[in-house]
Amino acid sequence: MDIYHRHLPFKPWMEAKTRKLPGIQPVKAGEWLLRDEAFARQMAYRDALVASRRAAVFRATPESLPMQEELLETVLGALDDGYQKGREITRPDGGIVPLDGPPILTAARLVQEDLLLMDMAVEPRLTAAVLCFPASWSLEEKFGAGLRAIHGYIDEYTDEMAARVRRMFDSIRPEQPLWRANFLRYAEADLFQPRKVGESKPFVGQGGVVRVERQTLRKLPKTGAVVFGIHTYVLPWSALSLAERQAFEAASPAP
């Protein structure tokens, strides 16, 4: 499904601090979860994917249940006045979400972000996730993996970068979430684009779309798990100015 934004709230390739890996920034108070103009359309698409492609977009180990419960509690505490709370939650778009079922799935049906849980007991490991809007990676392939295995296919993710990311995960404080962003050019606007390692994206050629992910990291104080949130924006390539397109190509020369 093609779901466009009218504008991007930020353009990470235009600033040095967000242009290169890892590009980590502190999250401002009250901005861990964001709701934008595409909320209703993205949430409707997420609901449809959960109903029709559940095995492809949701996975969780039994051992992750305490982390899931803490995540849902944290998400419920962060919801704004646009939600009606009770035995079930009514979203700002009118969607009704029961508070039963797997907690991470309930949480992900409330907010615009995809939500993934990293178990920090031994090493950061993906043990629960709702990934409805993957950008060329597969939950089936990456579920249960550690950070190095998840990112090993990325050329820039060297051993040195892996060590830096691990130190960052270990040092996250519950009271201070972090965020970073990536920027990608795609031939198609569909948010659901899972691919396994080795599968190539369709050739962009002229036009296409810009896909920006705002990725957040938040440590849960009780279980110590790290929540990885992904908020996705899609804008037509033609909506960028000439200067923005040139800067994008300079920062990310590969199609």
KOLVO-443279 format. One record per residue: residue in three letters; x, y, z of N, C-alpha, C, O in turn. Coordinates in steps of 0.001 Angstrom, whole numbers. Example, Ala and Ser with C-alpha at 12.3 -4.5 7.8 and 13.67 -1.06 7.14 Angstrom:
<atoms>
 residuo     n_X     n_Y     n_Z    ca_X    ca_Y    ca_Z     c_X     c_Y     c_Z     o_X     o_Y     o_Z
     ALA   13190   -5690    7800   12300   -4500    7800   13200   -3300    7800   14236   -3319    8465
     SER   12850   -2250    7080   13670   -1060    7140   12900      30    7870   13409    1138    8039
</atoms>
This chain:
<atoms>
 residuo     n_X     n_Y     n_Z    ca_X    ca_Y    ca_Z     c_X     c_Y     c_Z     o_X     o_Y     o_Z
     MET     847   -1196       0       0       0       0     882    1245       0    1832    1335     778
     ASP     571    2204    -869    1327    3447    -947     735    4477       1    -419    4878    -152
     ILE    1517    4902     973    1079    5897    1950    2131    6992    1996    3226    6797    2524
     TYR    1792    8141    1440    2749    9232    1338    2557   10259    2451    1462   10420    2990
     HIS    3640   10942    2778    3594   12137    3612    3659   13368    2712    4194   13316    1604
     ARG    3114   14462    3199    3192   15717    2445    4561   16378    2613    5012   17119    1740
     HIS    5218   16102    3748    6536   16683    3990    7277   15796    4980    6669   14956    5645
     LEU    8574   15979    5078    9387   15279    6068    9677   16224    7228   10061   17370    6997
     PRO    9504   15775    8466    9779   16657    9612   11261   16942    9778   11634   17919   10428
     PHE   12108   16107    9202   13557   16328    9208   14145   15586    8017   13563   14624    7515
     LYS   15295   16045    7581   15976   15427    6435   17388   15070    6892   18287   15908    6824
     PRO   17593   13841    7356   18847   13489    8022   20087   13626    7147   21185   13827    7667
     TRP   19933   13522    5837   21096   13643    4968   21581   15088    4825   22648   15332    4261
     MET   20800   16046    5337   21159   17457    5209   22009   17962    6368   22512   19085    6322
     GLU   22176   17137    7416   22949   17564    8581   24050   16570    8885   23838   15358    8842
     ALA   25234   17092    9195   26387   16233    9455   26146   15298   10638   26603   14155   10610
     LYS   25448   15748   11665   25281   14944   12882   24368   13742   12674   24421   12789   13451
     THR   23529   13773   11637   22621   12654   11385   22909   11946   10065   22250   10959    9739
     ARG   23875   12432    9310   24108   11906    7966   24845   10565    7981   24565    9707    7144
     LYS   25775   10370    8909   26606    9177    8923   26311    8320   10151   25830    8817   11169
     LEU   26609    7007   10038   26460    6094   11164   27393    6483   12298   28501    6949   12031
     PRO   26987    6309   13575   25619    5903   13957   24649    7069   14052   23438    6849   14039
     GLY   25139    8308   14149   24268    9478   14125   23291    9550   15273   22151    9975   15087
     ILE   23709    9145   16452   22816    9060   17610   22573   10434   18229   23500   11229   18387
     GLN   21311   10702   18578   20906   11944   19227   19975   11622   20401   19280   10607   20368
     PRO   19948   12473   21441   18983   12255   22528   17564   12601   22088   17355   13557   21342
     VAL   16596   11825   22550   15190   12120   22280   14734   13229   23219   14994   13175   24421
     LYS   14059   14227   22678   13526   15300   23511   12352   14777   24350   11664   13831   23965
     ALA   12149   15404   25483   11075   14985   26388    9735   14948   25649    9373   15901   24958
     GLY    9006   13845   25801    7690   13714   25198    7698   13342   23727    6639   13313   23101
     GLU    8879   13052   23148    8955   12763   21719    9451   11350   21425    9956   11089   20333
     TRP    9313   10439   22382    9686    9045   22110    8775    8460   21043    9245    7839   20090
     LEU    7479    8658   21202    6487    8191   20223    5911    9410   19506    5563   10406   20141
     LEU    5814    9325   18181    5299   10446   17402    4056   10024   16628    3919    8865   16235
     ARG    3164   10966   16416    1981   10727   15585    1927   11829   14539    1973   13012   14875
     ASP    1831   11443   13271    1868   12451   12217     662   12317   11291    -276   11579   11590
     GLU     689   13024   10183    -433   13113    9252    -841   11771    8660   -1984   11607    8233
     ALA      84   10804    8627    -191    9497    8020    -665    8469    9040    -800    7292    8703
     PHE    -918    8884   10274   -1246    7942   11347   -2396    7009   10963   -2249    5789   11030
     ALA   -3526    7566   10566   -4716    6733   10304   -4448    5726    9197   -4840    4565    9320
     ARG   -3791    6136    8122   -3539    5235    7000   -2501    4168    7365   -2650    3003    6994
     GLN   -1455    4566    8088    -458    3577    8486   -1038    2571    9476    -737    1381    9391
     MET   -1863    3029   10408   -2430    2113   11388   -3424    1155   10729   -3494     -15   11105
     ALA   -4181    1634    9763   -5095     745    9039   -4310    -321    8283   -4727   -1478    8232
     TYR   -3184      58    7698   -2354    -906    6979   -1737   -1899    7952   -1671   -3092    7657
     ARG   -1284   -1424    9112    -727   -2331   10119   -1784   -3333   10571   -1503   -4528   10657
     ASP   -2990   -2865   10860   -4065   -3771   11273   -4312   -4830   10203   -4520   -6002   10518
     ALA   -4287   -4412    8939   -4533   -5356    7841   -3412   -6385    7737   -3672   -7566    7503
     LEU   -2170   -5944    7908   -1040   -6873    7852   -1061   -7851    9021    -768   -9034    8849
     VAL   -1404   -7363   10203   -1500   -8251   11363   -2570   -9310   11123   -2408  -10465   11517
     ALA   -3664   -8911   10477   -4758   -9859   10219   -4412  -10844    9107   -4790  -12014    9177
     SER   -3701  -10385    8086   -3485  -11228    6905   -2095  -11848    6816   -1919  -12877    6164
     ARG   -1094  -11225    7469     296  -11695    7363     925  -11819    8742    2101  -11499    8916
     ARG     167  -12273    9713     611  -12265   11109    1976  -12942   11296    2831  -12405   12000
     ALA    2189  -14084   10694    3448  -14801   10876    4630  -14050   10298    5766  -14253   10727
     ALA    4373  -13177    9318    5452  -12423    8687    5800  -11155    9452    6912  -10642    9325
     VAL    4856  -10639   10252    5088   -9343   10897    5204   -9422   12420    5556   -8431   13060
     PHE    4912  -10586   13010    4944  -10698   14471    5633  -11990   14890    5317  -13072   14395
     ARG    6583  -11852   15815    7231  -13013   16422    7600  -12663   17862    7894  -11510   18176
     ALA    7581  -13673   18731    7971  -13462   20123    8294  -14798   20768    7627  -15799   20505
     THR    9306  -14814   21602    9622  -16007   22373    8829  -15986   23679    8478  -14907   24156
     PRO    8539  -17142   24268    7855  -17160   25565    8648  -16399   26634    8062  -15760   27508
     GLU    9976  -16471   26561   10820  -15819   27574   10730  -14293   27516   11101  -13607   28468
     SER   10238  -13768   26395   10161  -12308   26255    8915  -11709   26898    8767  -10486   26913
     LEU    8011  -12538   27430    6735  -12030   27933    6893  -10929   28979    6204   -9915   28870
     PRO    7769  -11066   29999    7918   -9959   30961    8356   -8658   30295    7911   -7583   30699
     MET    9220   -8733   29282    9666   -7536   28564    8516   -6937   27770    8352   -5718   27721
     GLN    7716   -7809   27144    6552   -7329   26406    5576   -6607   27334    5045   -5551   26992
     GLU    5353   -7178   28487    4414   -6567   29441    4917   -5206   29894    4137   -4264   30025
     GLU    6223   -5101   30135    6769   -3792   30532    6691   -2800   29382    6437   -1615   29599
     LEU    6906   -3275   28169    6782   -2396   27009    5369   -1854   26887    5183    -649   26712
     LEU    4363   -2731   26977    2977   -2271   26857    2648   -1275   27962    1998    -260   27712
     GLU    3089   -1558   29167    2863    -617   30272    3483     743   29968    2882    1781   30246
     THR    4681     734   29398    5372    1972   29069    4659    2731   27953    4519    3953   28018
     VAL    4209    2005   26930    3487    2639   25831    2176    3243   26326    1846    4375   25973
     LEU    1429    2502   27139     163    3026   27666     393    4310   28461    -412    5239   28401
     GLY    1492    4351   29202    1803    5547   29979    2217    6730   29133    2180    7869   29600
     ALA    2613    6477   27888    3085    7553   27013    2019    8053   26045    2255    9025   25327
     LEU     842    7407   26009    -200    7831   25075    -734    9205   25445    -868    9527   26626
     ASP   -1039   10017   24439   -1510   11374   24697   -3036   11409   24810   -3693   10368   24821
     ASP   -3581   12613   24893   -5020   12781   25122   -5864   12414   23906   -7093   12411   23988
     GLY   -5229   12109   22792   -5981   11693   21618   -6526   10277   21719   -7320    9851   20881
     TYR   -6098    9547   22749   -6546    8169   22959   -7597    8132   24067   -7514    8884   25038
     GLN   -8583    7253   23911   -9572    7012   24951   -9241    5683   25622   -9233    4634   24977
     LYS   -8966    5741   26934   -8496    4562   27642   -9606    3942   28478  -10458    4636   29031
     GLY   -9572    2636   28552  -10526    1880   29345  -10133     422   29298   -8943     109   29288
     ARG  -11099    -480   29267  -10784   -1900   29119  -10222   -2203   27737   -9577   -3229   27523
     GLU  -10477   -1296   26811   -9861   -1316   25501   -9483     122   25165   -9955    1060   25808
     ILE   -8637     291   24164   -8157    1618   23805   -8729    2016   22451   -8679    1249   21489
     THR   -9274    3226   22393   -9700    3785   21112   -8625    4754   20626   -8336    5755   21281
     ARG   -8046    4449   19487   -6997    5283   18914   -7571    6596   18369   -8783    6710   18188
     PRO   -6715    7581   18109   -7197    8843   17536   -7898    8678   16183   -8710    9523   15805
     ASP   -7592    7594   15446   -8256    7363   14165   -9559    6591   14322  -10227    6291   13332
     GLY   -9929    6265   15571  -11161    5523   15819  -10986    4022   15928  -11927    3319   16296
     GLY   -9804    3515   15617   -9548    2092   15745   -9590    1651   17197   -9078    2345   18076
     ILE  -10198     497   17451  -10347     -20   18811   -9390   -1187   18997   -9380   -2132   18208
     VAL   -8586   -1108   20053   -7554   -2110   20306   -7811   -2755   21664   -7657   -2088   22687
     PRO   -8197   -4026   21707   -8367   -4720   22992   -7016   -4864   23699   -5966   -4896   23058
     LEU   -7064   -4950   25023   -5836   -5061   25813   -5537   -6510   26170   -4997   -6792   27240
     ASP   -5882   -7414   25287   -5526   -8807   25506   -4595   -9241   24375   -4247   -8440   23508
     GLY   -4208  -10466   24388   -3297  -10939   23360   -1856  -10610   23696   -1591  -10067   24768
     PRO    -910  -10921   22810     506  -10649   23059     734   -9160   23316     328   -8333   22499
     PRO    1372   -8798   24427    1489   -7377   24773    2186   -6529   23712    1773   -5395   23474
     ILE    3237   -7052   23066    3932   -6238   22070    3051   -5997   20849    3149   -4951   20208
     LEU    2196   -6958   20529    1292   -6781   19404     241   -5727   19734    -115   -4910   18885
     THR    -250   -5751   20964   -1190   -4722   21405    -540   -3344   21345   -1138   -2389   20848
     ALA     690   -3245   21854    1402   -1963   21853    1594   -1437   20444    1400    -249   20189
     ALA    1978   -2324   19518    2250   -1901   18152     981   -1503   17402    1059    -771   16415
     ARG    -170   -1964   17845   -1428   -1551   17221   -1944    -235   17787   -2982     270   17361
     LEU   -1208     316   18754   -1589    1599   19339    -781    2759   18781   -1272    3887   18734
     VAL     448    2498   18359    1349    3584   17977    1851    3388   16554    1766    2294   15996
     GLN    2369    4451   15982    2774    4433   14576    4096    3704   14361    4409    3295   13242
     GLU    4863    3543   15421    6162    2886   15312    6028    1365   15245    5192     785   15937
     ASP    6845     721   14415    7105    -700   14599    7901    -844   15888    8692      37   16226
     LEU    7703   -1940   16611    8345   -2121   17912    9080   -3452   17949    8518   -4495   17614
     LEU   10348   -3404   18361   11167   -4598   18471   11852   -4589   19831   12285   -3538   20304
     LEU   11953   -5751   20458   12557   -5869   21784   13869   -6629   21699   13937   -7724   21141
     MET   14908   -6028   22264   16221   -6659   22339   16470   -7101   23783   16516   -6274   24694
     ASP   16627   -8402   23979   16950   -8965   25289   18422   -8690   25573   19284   -9065   24778
     MET   18717   -8043   26691   20092   -7639   27002   20758   -8559   28014   21834   -8229   28514
     ALA   20154   -9703   28335   20675  -10557   29401   22107  -11014   29133   22944  -10948   30033
     VAL   22405  -11467   27942   23755  -11912   27594   24348  -10986   26544   25394  -10374   26763
     GLU   23681  -10888   25410   24019   -9914   24378   22723   -9400   23794   21702  -10079   23902
     PRO   22719   -8226   23177   21476   -7741   22581   20963   -8733   21538   21641   -9017   20550
     ARG   19754   -9257   21769   19201  -10301   20901   17724  -10042   20685   16995   -9738   21629
     LEU   17280  -10163   19429   15901   -9857   19065   14984  -11007   19478   15030  -12089   18893
     THR   14145  -10761   20501   13308  -11833   21037   11804  -11569   20922   11001  -12455   21214
     ALA   11418  -10373   20504   10000  -10077   20261    9940   -8895   19298   10732   -7959   19406
     ALA    9000   -8943   18360    8952   -7867   17374    7616   -7830   16660    6984   -8860   16423
     VAL    7197   -6606   16320    6136   -6372   15353    6749   -5473   14292    6970   -4284   14523
     LEU    7018   -6044   13140    7692   -5338   12054    6796   -5375   10821    6893   -6283    9995
     CYS    5929   -4384   10711    4998   -4324    9580    5551   -3543    8397    5096   -3717    7267
     PHE    6530   -2685    8656    7041   -1813    7601    8550   -2020    7417    9316   -1069    7572
     PRO    8991   -3239    7090   10423   -3492    6953   10991   -2843    5692   10354   -2840    4638
     ALA   12183   -2302    5818   12886   -1706    4685   13981   -2670    4248   15145   -2522    4619
     SER   13584   -3660    3452   14519   -4624    2845   15227   -5508    3862   16421   -5773    3724
     TRP   14508   -5965    4877   15020   -7031    5727   13845   -7865    6213   12693   -7439    6138
     SER   14145   -9039    6703   13112  -10030    6977   13103  -10397    8456   14127  -10800    9009
     LEU   11943  -10256    9095   11818  -10662   10491   12056  -12157   10629   12676  -12600   11596
     GLU   11574  -12933    9677   11793  -14380    9708   13283  -14703    9755   13701  -15595   10493
     GLU   14079  -13990    8978   15504  -14269    8882   16280  -13758   10087   17252  -14388   10503
     LYS   15868  -12625   10657   16650  -11974   11703   16172  -12284   13118   16875  -11977   14081
     PHE   14995  -12884   13265   14461  -13113   14602   15378  -14048   15393   15819  -15081   14890
     GLY   15654  -13665   16637   16527  -14451   17507   17988  -14120   17354   18812  -14635   18110
     ALA   18342  -13273   16395   19748  -12953   16134   20230  -11823   17027   19438  -11056   17575
     GLY   21558  -11737   17162   22185  -10637   17865   22466   -9479   16934   22212   -9555   15732
     LEU   22997   -8397   17502   23216   -7186   16717   24117   -7420   15514   23831   -6939   14418
     ARG   25215   -8165   15718   26174   -8350   14627   25543   -9138   13489   25755   -8812   12321
     ALA   24779  -10156   13809   24139  -10954   12770   23046  -10172   12050   22843  -10347   10849
     ILE   22348   -9316   12777   21283   -8525   12166   21842   -7551   11139   21265   -7358   10069
     HIS   22988   -6933   11482   23532   -5880   10627   24715   -6324    9775   25312   -5502    9080
     GLY   25062   -7603    9815   26285   -8062    9164   26344   -7828    7669   27431   -7755    7096
     TYR   25184   -7708    7027   25166   -7519    5570   25455   -6082    5160   25639   -5814    3972
     ILE   25501   -5141    6119   25729   -3729    5818   27231   -3472    5779   27921   -3721    6768
     ASP   27748   -2980    4656   29188   -2784    4489   29768   -1865    5556   30873   -2095    6049
     GLU   29014    -817    5912   29520     157    6881   29549    -392    8302   30165     205    9186
     TYR   28874   -1548    8531   28789   -2099    9888   30011   -2983   10132   29917   -4210   10138
     THR   31148   -2339   10331   32419   -3019   10560   32494   -3536   11998   31604   -3271   12806
     ASP   33559   -4275   12310   33754   -4753   13680   33860   -3576   14644   33344   -3624   15761
     GLU   34535   -2522   14197   34649   -1331   15048   33286    -709   15298   32973    -326   16426
     MET   32468    -607   14246   31127     -50   14408   30292    -955   15310   29539    -459   16148
     ALA   30411   -2266   15153   29663   -3199   15996   30013   -3018   17461   29131   -3057   18320
     ALA   31294   -2819   17758   31720   -2610   19138   31159   -1302   19695   30761   -1237   20858
     ARG   31131    -272   18869   30581    1019   19301   29095     902   19598   28606    1440   20592
     VAL   28377     191   18725   26935      37   18923   26653    -772   20185   25721    -461   20926
     ARG   27451   -1806   20433   27253   -2609   21639   27478   -1766   22888   26710   -1862   23846
     ARG   28512    -948   22888   28757     -68   24038   27605     902   24234   27222    1200   25365
     MET   27052    1396   23132   25928    2314   23229   24719    1631   23847   24065    2197   24723
     PHE   24414     404   23394   23289    -339   23959   23479    -540   25463   22532    -401   26237
     ASP   24693    -862   25868   24965   -1109   27281   24825     157   28127   24522      84   29318
     SER   25047    1313   27506   25076    2561   28268   23771    3347   28230   23669    4395   28867
     ILE   22762    2858   27490   21490    3583   27429   20875    3674   28823   20801    2682   29547
     ARG   20440    4868   29183   19774    5082   30464   18259    5115   30252   17788    5740   29302
     PRO   17488    4450   31123   16032    4420   30937   15387    5793   30815   14396    5959   30105
     GLU   15950    6771   31507   15344    8102   31496   15711    8912   30249   15170    9999   30049
     GLN   16612    8410   29414   17026    9163   28239   17049    8280   26984   18084    7704   26651
     PRO   15922    8175   26295   15911    7451   25025   16798    8156   23992   17105    9341   24118
     LEU   17194    7402   22981   18035    7930   21916   17339    7727   20567   16430    6908   20437
     TRP   17787    8490   19571   17251    8286   18235   18328    8509   17186   19308    9220   17410
     ARG   18121    7889   16049   18933    8111   14872   18007    7991   13661   16826    7678   13812
     ALA   18532    8234   12479   17693    8141   11291   18489    7555   10135   19708    7712   10061
     ASN   17791    6882    9241   18402    6513    7970   17550    7062    6844   16411    7477    7055
     PHE   18111    7060    5651   17395    7589    4494   17707    6700    3301   18863    6379    3024
     LEU   16642    6310    2599   16737    5319    1543   15918    5787     348   14919    6489     503
     ARG   16346    5396    -831   15570    5696   -2031   15031    4383   -2600   15772    3421   -2802
     TYR   13747    4372   -2848   13067    3164   -3299   12299    3429   -4589   11909    4559   -4883
     ALA   12094    2365   -5343   11279    2472   -6555    9797    2546   -6214    9016    3154   -6946
     GLU    9410    1922   -5094    8002    1808   -4728    7764    2392   -3343    8657    2402   -2495
     ALA    6548    2876   -3130    6218    3511   -1863    5698    2541    -812    5566    2922     351
     ASP    5400    1305   -1183    4808     357    -232    5666     253    1025    6882      81     942
     LEU    5034     358    2177    5750     273    3445    6223   -1141    3752    7244   -1317    4416
     PHE    5506   -2136    3287    5831   -3537    3570    6733   -4064    2461    6257   -4514    1419
     GLN    8049   -4002    2701    9033   -4458    1709   10076   -5355    2374   11238   -4969    2497
     PRO    9662   -6559    2806   10632   -7488    3403   11509   -8120    2319   11026   -8465    1241
     ARG   12787   -8266    2616   13714   -8969    1720   14755   -9677    2565   15174   -9176    3608
     LYS   15166  -10846    2104   16238  -11566    2767   17577  -11105    2223   17653  -10500    1153
     VAL   18631  -11396    2971   19973  -11016    2543   20247  -11605    1167   20030  -12794     933
     GLY   20725  -10764     262   21005  -11202   -1097   19936  -10830   -2091   20203  -10776   -3292
     GLU   18719  -10568   -1617   17659  -10108   -2503   17847   -8626   -2775   18057   -7850   -1844
     SER   17775   -8225   -4025   17987   -6827   -4377   16660   -6083   -4478   15614   -6662   -4773
     LYS   16739   -4781   -4221   15574   -3922   -4395   15334   -3677   -5886   16269   -3764   -6682
     PRO   14090   -3373   -6272   13833   -2983   -7656   14635   -1741   -8021   14818    -847   -7195
     PHE   15107   -1689   -9248   15909    -558   -9709   15079     717   -9673   13934     737  -10124
     VAL   15666    1779   -9134   14924    3027   -8976   14812    3777  -10293   13718    4194  -10673
     GLY   15932    3958  -11002   15900    4755  -12223   15586    6202  -11895   16170    6776  -10977
     GLN   14678    6784  -12633   14261    8160  -12365   13082    8172  -11395   12249    7266  -11408
     GLY   13020    9185  -10570   11880    9329   -9679   11977    8434   -8462   12993    8420   -7767
     GLY   10912    7686   -8208   10878    6861   -7013   10472    7660   -5794    9869    8727   -5901
     VAL   10813    7126   -4634   10418    7758   -3372   11613    7805   -2435   12574    7050   -2578
     VAL   11524    8714   -1472   12469    8778    -362   11791    8159     850   10652    8491    1181
     ARG   12497    7268    1496   11980    6611    2696   12929    6937    3846   14117    6620    3792
     VAL   12399    7567    4876   13186    7959    6043   12656    7214    7259   11448    7182    7494
     GLU   13556    6614    8031   13179    5942    9271   13766    6698   10463   14974    6922   10541
     ARG   12895    7083   11381   13350    7601   12676   13378    6413   13630   12334    5860   13975
     GLN   14566    6029   14048   14755    4842   14873   15087    5269   16305   16014    6047   16531
     THR   14324    4754   17260   14541    5106   18661   15001    3898   19467   14684    2753   19145
     LEU   15747    4180   20510   16227    3161   21451   15843    3606   22855   16194    4702   23291
     ARG   15117    2741   23557   14713    3060   24931   14899    1833   25801   14429     747   25462
     LYS   15584    2003   26922   15804     890   27850   14659     829   28857   14275    1846   29434
     LEU   14120    -369   29063   13067    -578   30052   13706    -830   31405   14552   -1718   31513
     PRO   13336     -82   32451   14072    -136   33720   13957   -1452   34478   14903   -1843   35162
     LYS   12817   -2152   34376   12638   -3374   35168   13356   -4569   34538   14134   -5246   35211
     THR   13108   -4828   33279   13684   -6004   32621   15039   -5713   31991   15800   -6639   31712
     GLY   15354   -4436   31761   16610   -4085   31113   16603   -4260   29615   17617   -4010   28965
     ALA   15478   -4686   29042   15390   -4844   27592   15442   -3482   26909   15087   -2465   27505
     VAL   15884   -3473   25665   15921   -2249   24876   14841   -2323   23803   14767   -3288   23041
     VAL   14010   -1294   23757   12963   -1179   22754   13524    -434   21550   14022     685   21678
     PHE   13439   -1051   20398   13853    -432   19148   12585     -54   18399   11830    -927   17971
     GLY   12350    1237   18241   11157    1719   17547   11514    2279   16185   12556    2915   16029
     ILE   10660    2049   15199   10912    2526   13840    9680    3267   13333    8621    2670   13139
     HIS    9827    4568   13121    8761    5409   12579    9142    5745   11142   10196    6335   10904
     THR    8295    5375   10184    8644    5459    8772    7885    6578    8064    6675    6740    8221
     TYR    8645    7345    7277    8097    8419    6449    8404    8109    4986    9496    7635    4670
     VAL    7453    8372    4094    7658    8171    2656    7190    9423    1917    6087    9923    2132
     LEU    8064    9909    1041    7779   11127     286    8225   10910   -1157    9268   10296   -1381
     PRO    7466   11397   -2146    7932   11279   -3529    9268   11996   -3729    9489   13080   -3191
     TRP   10142   11383   -4497   11442   12000   -4798   11258   13396   -5385   12048   14300   -5111
     SER   10220   13567   -6188    9971   14853   -6840    9588   15956   -5864    9630   17136   -6214
     ALA    9209   15579   -4625    8830   16590   -3636   10036   17282   -3021    9892   18321   -2377
     LEU   11229   16714   -3213   12442   17345   -2698   12897   18453   -3629   12659   18404   -4836
     SER   13548   19445   -3062   14136   20495   -3881   15361   19952   -4606   15863   18880   -4268
     LEU   15837   20686   -5595   17027   20263   -6321   18217   20133   -5382   18987   19178   -5486
     ALA   18375   21084   -4465   19487   21034   -3517   19382   19818   -2602   20392   19194   -2278
     GLU   18159   19480   -2185   17954   18317   -1325   18244   17025   -2076   18829   16103   -1507
     ARG   17844   16941   -3350   18124   15746   -4142   19626   15581   -4371   20146   14467   -4305
     GLN   20308   16661   -4635   21752   16598   -4856   22466   16188   -3579   23402   15390   -3631
     ALA   22046   16715   -2433   22669   16351   -1161   22397   14888    -830   23276   14194    -318
     PHE   21193   14419   -1116   20849   13018    -880   21754   12112   -1702   22315   11151   -1175
     GLU   21899   12410   -2979   22729   11577   -3862   24190   11602   -3438   24896   10600   -3558
     ALA   24645   12760   -2938   26034   12850   -2484   26258   12037   -1210   27323   11450   -1018
     ALA   25247   12007    -343   25376   11277     920   25139    9787     744   25644    8982    1527
     SER   24373    9409    -280   24026    8003    -498   24066    7732   -1995   23017    7654   -2636
     PRO   25257    7588   -2559   25379    7516   -4014   24792    6253   -4615   24428    6255   -5791
     ALA   24686    5166   -3846   24138    3924   -4411   22645    4092   -4654   21968    4703   -3826
     PRO   22099    3574   -5760   20661    3688   -6040   19832    2880   -5069   18605    2867   -5167
</atoms>
